[in-house]
Amino acid sequence: MNKLSSIGKLHHIGMITKNVRNQITLFESLFGEGESKITDLPEEESVMGELTINGTMYQLWQANGEKSPAWEASKRLPEGGLHHLCYLVEDLDTALEQVQNLGIRKSFQENVVMKNGDKMNFLKEEDCGGISIELWQNKK
């Protein structure tokens, strides 16, 4: 099987949690203190946390309502848990073309462009052995 020529390192581990603040406290007690940032997103009915410990970033999502991008996942994972693995790619469009040539579909027709210019898309879980994989391109 061919591999993605443009795939980079693990960018982050995405998780669903019932309480971002409590999850950060738990992870820091288990793995040591890290750098953390918590963002309340009332318009998205969410709280998003980022915690980096020993070079690994955890992206933590707390869904507080149906407008949350994590709402469906939080219903599937009511106690919280692993949502996805995210890998850096040099060029998102090229990486998505490569995976489509391998028979793996992307989740969103159009790539999601973040406020800072980064781009992302997910691969269909059912094409990836039940694992949700996100591909992420930093702003060029």
C-alpha positions as CSV (number, residue, x, y, z in Angstrom):
1,M,0.0,0.0,0.0
2,N,1.2,3.5,-0.8
3,K,1.7,6.0,2.0
4,L,1.0,9.7,2.3
5,S,4.2,11.4,1.1
6,S,3.3,14.6,2.8
7,I,2.2,13.4,6.2
8,G,4.0,14.9,9.2
9,K,4.0,14.3,12.9
10,L,1.1,14.0,15.2
11,H,-0.3,17.5,15.7
12,H,-2.8,16.8,18.5
13,I,-5.0,14.2,20.1
14,G,-8.7,15.4,20.1
15,M,-10.8,14.4,23.0
16,I,-14.4,14.9,24.2
17,T,-14.8,15.7,27.8
18,K,-17.7,16.6,30.2
19,N,-15.6,19.4,31.8
20,V,-12.4,20.8,30.1
21,R,-11.1,22.4,33.3
22,N,-11.4,19.1,35.3
23,Q,-9.8,17.2,32.4
24,I,-6.8,19.5,32.3
25,T,-6.4,19.2,36.1
26,L,-6.6,15.4,35.8
27,F,-4.0,15.2,33.0
28,E,-1.6,17.5,34.8
29,S,-1.8,15.4,37.9
30,L,-1.1,12.3,35.8
31,F,1.5,13.6,33.4
32,G,2.9,16.7,35.0
33,E,2.2,20.4,34.5
34,G,1.9,21.7,30.9
35,E,0.9,24.7,29.0
36,S,-2.8,25.1,28.8
37,K,-5.3,27.5,27.2
38,I,-9.1,27.4,27.7
39,T,-11.4,29.2,25.3
40,D,-15.1,29.7,26.1
41,L,-17.0,29.7,22.8
42,P,-20.6,30.8,23.8
43,E,-21.7,31.2,20.2
44,E,-20.7,27.6,19.6
45,E,-22.0,26.4,22.9
46,S,-18.6,24.9,23.6
47,V,-15.5,25.2,25.7
48,M,-12.2,24.2,24.0
49,G,-9.1,23.5,25.8
50,E,-5.5,23.0,24.6
51,L,-3.0,21.3,26.9
52,T,0.5,20.5,25.9
53,I,2.6,18.2,28.1
54,N,6.0,16.8,27.0
55,G,5.4,17.9,23.4
56,T,2.0,16.2,23.0
57,M,-1.0,18.5,22.5
58,Y,-4.4,17.5,23.7
59,Q,-7.4,19.3,22.2
60,L,-10.3,19.0,24.6
61,W,-13.9,19.8,23.6
62,Q,-16.8,20.3,26.0
63,A,-20.1,20.4,24.2
64,N,-22.7,22.5,26.1
65,G,-25.4,22.5,23.4
66,E,-26.5,21.4,19.9
67,K,-24.5,24.3,18.2
68,S,-21.3,22.8,19.4
69,P,-19.0,21.2,16.7
70,A,-18.5,18.4,19.2
71,W,-22.2,17.8,19.9
72,E,-22.6,14.6,17.9
73,A,-19.4,13.2,19.3
74,S,-20.4,14.0,22.9
75,K,-23.6,12.0,22.4
76,R,-21.5,9.1,21.1
77,L,-19.1,9.5,24.0
78,P,-21.3,10.6,27.0
79,E,-18.5,10.0,29.5
80,G,-15.9,11.6,27.2
81,G,-13.0,9.9,25.4
82,L,-10.8,9.8,22.3
83,H,-12.4,11.7,19.4
84,H,-9.6,11.9,16.8
85,L,-5.9,11.9,15.9
86,C,-4.6,14.9,14.0
87,Y,-1.6,14.8,11.7
88,L,0.2,17.7,10.1
89,V,0.5,17.7,6.3
90,E,2.5,20.0,4.1
91,D,-0.3,20.6,1.7
92,L,-3.8,19.6,2.6
93,D,-5.2,19.4,-0.9
94,T,-2.3,17.1,-2.0
95,A,-2.8,14.9,1.0
96,L,-6.5,14.6,0.4
97,E,-5.9,13.7,-3.2
98,Q,-3.5,11.0,-2.1
99,V,-5.9,9.5,0.4
100,Q,-8.8,9.6,-2.2
101,N,-6.5,7.6,-4.6
102,L,-6.3,5.0,-1.8
103,G,-10.1,4.8,-1.6
104,I,-10.4,6.9,1.6
105,R,-13.0,9.7,1.6
106,K,-12.8,13.1,3.2
107,S,-15.5,14.1,5.6
108,F,-16.1,17.7,4.4
109,Q,-16.5,18.6,0.7
110,E,-14.6,21.8,1.3
111,N,-11.7,22.2,3.7
112,V,-12.4,24.1,6.9
113,V,-10.3,27.3,7.1
114,M,-9.6,28.4,10.6
115,K,-9.6,32.1,11.7
116,N,-5.8,32.1,11.7
117,G,-5.6,30.6,8.2
118,D,-4.8,27.0,9.1
119,K,-6.8,24.4,7.1
120,M,-8.2,21.0,8.1
121,N,-10.4,18.2,7.0
122,F,-11.3,14.8,8.5
123,L,-11.1,11.4,6.8
124,K,-14.2,9.2,7.0
125,E,-14.0,6.9,10.0
126,E,-15.4,3.9,8.2
127,D,-12.6,4.2,5.7
128,C,-9.9,4.3,8.4
129,G,-10.8,1.3,10.5
130,G,-13.1,3.2,12.8
131,I,-10.5,5.8,13.8
132,S,-11.3,9.4,13.2
133,I,-8.2,11.1,11.5
134,E,-7.9,14.8,11.0
135,L,-5.3,16.3,8.5
136,W,-4.1,19.7,9.4
137,Q,-2.1,22.3,7.3
138,N,-0.6,25.2,9.1
139,K,-1.0,28.6,7.5
140,K,1.6,29.0,4.7
